[in-house]
Amino acid sequence: MSDWWGRPKIEIAKSKSEWIWDILGAFFYIGGIVFLLFVWRELPDKVPAHFDAVGEVDRWGSKWELLILPGIGAFIFGLMQLLEKHPEVYNYPKRFNESNAEQFYLQSRKIVNQLKNMCLIVFSAILLESVSIAMGWGGGFGKWFLPVMASGIAIQLVYGFSNLNKIR
């Protein structure tokens, strides 16, 4: 069965790795929100609102700005969840055909799934960092936070796209 994209519409069950990533992403996202709720009354009026490239606070803002992080996370989750459900809309190489469509869909969906959940983890970590600094519990993650997070995402993307390249 083809849809209006001219590509087959195939129902593929979630893989074990997708379930694991979904559980990790949900754990961090929900954990971040619960953590924020627990500390909300104790938070000072001003909290770190932005960090520079080396992890130093370069802007302070209202504690209400911390709600932006879970909000962005929810938006990203919703958008990427929709994309995850419809891998037939992605851009595929010319070698894509009905015989390899299921492989392309599954591998592409795994990339979107991992990226979605890594975004949830990163936003939760930024929320934790902002609260920790505001509460005086520490100086934050420091200059290694951005490179470590960016490297983790890049490694996942390179791994995922290399698996896509193996499909014939």
C-alpha positions, 0 to 999 in steps of 0.5 A: 500500500502506497501513500500520497508520497508514493512510498509504501506505508509499512507498519513496523513494531518498535525495536528493543533499542527504540523502547530503551531510548524512549524509557531513558528519554521519559525518565530524564524528562519526567524526572526533570519536571518532578525535580523542578516541582520539588525545588520550585519554592526554594529557588531564588527569583533569579536563576541562570537563563543562558550559558556561553560556549564554555559553560559560564552563566552569561545571563540571569533571568526569572525562575519562570524561564526554567519552564521554557526548557520542558516546554521546548522538550515537549515541542521537540518530543511531539514533532519528532514523535510525529516524524517517527510515526511516518518514516515514509516522508523522509528523504531517501537515496535513489537506491530506496525501493519496495524491497529495502523500504522496511530496512530504510524506515526502521533505521531512519526511525531509530535515528529520529527516536535517538535524537528525540530522546537525546534532546529530552536528556540534554534539556533535562541536564540543562535544567538540572545545571541551572537549578544547581547553580541557582541553589548554590549546589555547585558551579554547573557542568562547566566547559565540558558539557557542550562538547560532551553533549554535542559529541554524543549526538554526533556519534549517534548520528554518524552511527545511524547514517553509516547503518543507512549507507549499508542498506542496498 
